Amino acid sequence: MKRQKRVAVINDVTGFGRCSAAVAQPIISAMKIQCCVMPTAILSVHTGFPNYFLQDYTPYLETYMNSWEETGIEFDGITTGFIGSKEQIGLVVEFFKKFKKENTLAVVDPVMGDYGKLYSSYTDDMCLEMKKLLPYADVLTPNLTEACRILDLDYHKVDLSEEGLEAICEALSEMGPDRIVITGLQQGDLIFNYIFEKDKTSELLSTRKIGGDRSGTGDVFSSIVTGALVQGQDFKTAVKRAVTFLDKAIAYTAQMGLPWNYGICFEEYLEEI
């Protein structure tokens, strides 16, 4: 049976705030790839807002994925984002076992923390469990905090030279993924992404920093990288495509003067993706 390329997105579904599956679904769809969401939680607004409704979806995930398996659904790509509990990480491992075939791309965004600190929902046990996803990952997109946590490195003492970043990526690659991008490295008015591919020359890609942090940036980034790779583009091109798109969308969002927790106005440029 002929079909479009198809990607499974394992992430929460948030009604307002432009993050997680609410970002992934329109972006991946705009790239002419069918996007299928497995929700880890349902939220009215994301947790960057003071008043949010959250329904944990853990009790339903096994039945949900079993339905997909029994229906005979196959995926060209699988991408994971925010995971809410140790139990959910175990269920994501089961998902990979069921659905990751020889030619299925797996992109893991280990959403655990930033600026040297874990997010409030993350525990040491969850960090240990997160490492279990790496053997299934073809691509890993951590920020520096997450890379350090996975490798048990001191965030405040890590070597940020290109040689040091290469060593971090080499160590992460030994745990599974052969393509890694360490995202959001900030210096002055620039943001850097360190692009690593096993047995290839790495690249430090810079772009301008526009304003402060905004919700959903990582979700936009990983969605575009996933879509581009499923389309058949090479890794460096995929990362550069995501960075170029984000630069335009963040600049427009800043021009609009929106609060950080409203996310990025990616809709303005969907036709250009």
C-alpha positions in Angstrom: 0.0 0.0 0.0 1.4 3.4 -1.0 1.6 6.0 1.7 3.4 9.2 2.8 6.3 9.0 5.2 5.1 8.7 8.8 6.5 9.9 12.1 5.4 9.0 15.6 5.7 11.9 18.1 5.9 10.9 21.8 5.2 14.1 23.8 2.6 15.9 25.8 -0.4 17.6 24.1 -0.7 21.2 25.3 -3.7 23.4 24.3 -2.0 26.8 24.5 1.7 27.8 24.6 3.1 26.5 21.4 5.1 23.5 22.6 5.4 19.8 22.5 3.0 17.9 20.1 1.1 21.2 19.4 4.3 22.3 17.7 5.4 19.0 16.2 2.2 18.1 14.5 1.8 21.2 12.3 5.5 21.4 11.5 6.0 17.8 10.5 2.7 17.9 8.6 3.9 21.0 6.7 6.9 19.0 5.7 4.5 16.5 3.9 5.0 13.8 6.5 2.1 12.2 8.4 2.4 13.0 12.1 1.0 10.5 14.7 0.9 11.7 18.3 1.2 9.4 21.4 0.4 11.8 24.3 2.3 11.5 27.5 0.0 14.1 29.2 -2.8 16.5 28.3 -2.4 20.1 29.5 -4.5 23.2 29.1 -1.4 25.4 29.1 2.2 24.4 29.7 3.7 24.5 33.2 5.3 27.9 32.5 1.8 29.4 33.2 0.7 29.8 36.9 -2.7 28.0 36.4 -2.6 24.8 34.3 -4.7 21.7 34.1 -2.7 18.5 33.6 -3.9 14.9 33.0 -1.1 12.3 33.2 -1.6 9.8 30.4 0.7 7.1 31.9 -2.2 4.6 32.7 -3.3 4.6 29.1 0.0 4.5 27.2 0.4 0.7 27.0 -3.1 0.2 25.7 -2.6 3.1 23.3 0.6 1.7 21.7 -0.8 -1.9 21.6 -3.7 -0.6 19.6 -1.2 0.9 17.1 0.7 -2.4 17.0 -2.5 -4.4 16.4 -3.6 -2.0 13.7 -0.3 -2.7 11.9 1.0 0.9 11.9 4.6 1.3 10.8 6.8 4.4 11.2 9.6 6.0 9.2 10.6 8.1 12.2 10.0 8.2 16.0 10.7 11.3 18.0 10.5 11.7 21.8 10.2 14.9 23.8 9.1 15.7 27.4 8.5 12.5 29.4 6.8 12.9 32.7 7.8 10.0 34.9 10.1 7.0 35.3 7.3 4.7 34.3 6.8 6.6 31.1 10.4 6.2 30.1 10.0 2.4 30.5 7.0 2.6 28.2 8.9 4.6 25.6 11.6 1.8 25.7 8.7 -0.7 25.0 7.5 1.6 22.1 11.0 1.5 20.5 11.1 -2.3 20.9 7.7 -2.6 19.1 8.0 0.0 16.4 11.7 0.7 15.6 12.6 -1.3 12.6 15.9 -1.4 10.7 15.1 1.8 8.6 13.2 3.7 11.3 14.8 6.9 12.4 14.8 7.5 16.2 15.3 11.1 17.5 15.5 11.5 21.2 15.3 15.0 22.8 16.2 14.3 26.4 14.2 17.1 28.0 15.5 17.2 31.5 16.7 20.6 32.4 18.7 23.8 31.5 21.3 26.2 32.9 22.8 23.4 35.0 19.6 22.5 36.8 17.0 19.8 36.4 13.4 20.6 35.8 11.3 20.3 38.9 9.6 17.1 37.7 12.9 15.3 37.2 14.5 13.0 39.8 17.9 11.3 39.9 16.0 8.0 39.1 14.5 9.5 36.0 17.9 10.7 34.8 19.2 7.2 35.1 16.2 5.8 33.3 16.6 8.3 30.5 20.0 6.7 29.6 18.0 3.6 28.6 16.6 5.5 25.6 20.1 6.1 24.1 20.7 2.7 22.7 17.6 3.2 20.5 18.5 6.7 19.4 20.0 7.5 16.0 19.9 11.2 16.8 20.3 12.9 20.2 19.5 16.6 20.7 20.5 17.6 24.3 21.4 21.0 25.6 24.6 21.2 27.6 22.8 20.5 31.0 21.3 17.3 29.6 24.5 16.1 28.0 26.4 16.6 31.3 23.7 14.9 33.3 23.6 11.9 31.0 27.4 11.6 31.3 27.6 12.5 35.0 29.8 15.6 34.3 29.9 18.8 36.3 28.1 21.4 34.2 30.1 24.2 35.8 33.5 22.7 35.1 33.0 21.1 31.6 35.4 22.1 28.8 33.5 24.1 26.2 36.3 24.3 23.7 35.6 22.5 20.4 37.8 19.7 21.6 35.8 19.4 24.8 32.5 19.4 23.0 33.8 16.7 20.7 34.8 14.6 23.7 31.3 15.0 25.1 29.7 13.9 21.8 32.1 10.9 21.5 31.1 9.7 25.0 27.4 10.1 24.2 27.8 8.3 20.9 29.3 5.3 22.6 25.9 5.0 24.4 24.0 4.7 21.1 23.4 7.7 18.8 25.8 8.3 15.9 24.4 11.9 15.3 24.3 14.4 18.1 23.7 18.2 18.3 24.4 20.0 21.5 22.0 22.9 21.4 21.7 26.4 22.8 25.3 27.1 23.7 25.3 30.8 24.5 28.2 33.3 24.3 27.5 37.0 24.2 25.0 37.8 21.4 25.4 34.4 19.7 24.0 31.0 20.2 25.9 27.9 19.0 24.9 24.4 18.1 27.6 21.7 18.0 26.9 19.2 15.2 28.5 15.8 15.6 28.4 12.8 13.3 30.4 9.7 14.0 33.4 9.4 11.7 32.8 12.8 10.1 34.1 16.3 10.8 32.1 18.2 13.4 30.8 21.8 13.0 30.1 24.6 15.4 27.1 26.5 13.9 26.4 30.0 15.2 23.3 32.2 15.0 22.2 35.5 16.5 20.6 35.5 20.0 17.2 37.3 19.9 15.8 38.2 23.3 15.4 35.7 26.1 14.3 32.1 26.2 10.9 31.1 24.8 8.8 28.0 25.3 8.8 25.4 22.5 12.1 26.3 20.9 13.5 22.8 21.3 10.3 21.3 20.0 10.4 23.3 16.8 14.1 22.4 16.4 13.7 18.7 16.9 10.6 18.5 14.7 12.3 20.2 11.8 15.4 18.0 12.2 13.3 14.9 12.4 11.3 15.9 9.3 14.3 16.8 7.3 16.1 13.5 8.0 13.0 11.5 7.2 12.8 13.4 3.9 16.4 12.2 3.2 18.5 15.3 3.9 21.9 15.0 5.6 22.3 15.8 9.3 24.1 19.1 9.0 21.6 20.4 6.4 18.7 19.3 8.7 20.2 21.2 11.7 20.9 24.3 9.6 17.4 24.2 8.2 16.0 24.2 11.8 18.3 27.0 12.9 17.3 29.2 9.9 13.6 28.7 10.5 13.9 29.5 14.2 15.9 32.7 13.6 13.1 34.0 11.4 10.3 32.9 13.7 11.9 34.1 16.9 12.6 37.5 15.3 9.0 37.8 14.3 7.8 36.8 17.8 10.1 39.4 19.4 8.7 42.0 17.0 5.2 41.0 18.2 6.3 41.5 21.8 4.7 38.3 23.0 5.4 36.9 26.5 8.0 34.1 26.7 5.4 31.5 27.6 3.3 32.2 24.5 6.0 30.3 22.5 7.2 31.1 19.0 5.0 32.3 16.1 6.2 29.5 13.8 2.8 29.6 12.0 4.0 32.7 10.1 6.6 30.8 8.2 5.1 27.3 7.9 4.8 27.7 4.1 8.5 28.3 3.9 9.6 25.2 5.9 
